[in-house]
Amino acid sequence: MRSTYLVTYDISSPRRLQKVYKCMCGFGSHIQFSVFLCDLTPKDKIRMVKQLADLIEKKQDQVLLIHLGPANEKTPNRIDSIGRPYIPTGSTYVV
């Protein structure tokens, strides 16, 4: 069963930041700077966490995974926006 995660990161090195961004593009939708929305199976999550752990400097960088619930419970209120509206891309990513 897929779950939806909001993944955010704070990476101190521009080079590592680019690598983390490229990694995350394979797992979800880029919705803001350093923020991705990902629908992941448990296996996908494990693979993503391992790839990210290999890319970051653990004493300087931080990645947060925020569980938003089962992916099949999509509701229009899952993401609220102030300012420009958030428009989902509708893209599906398979790694």
Order of alpha helices (4+ residues) and beta strands (2+ residues): beta-alpha-beta-beta-alpha-beta
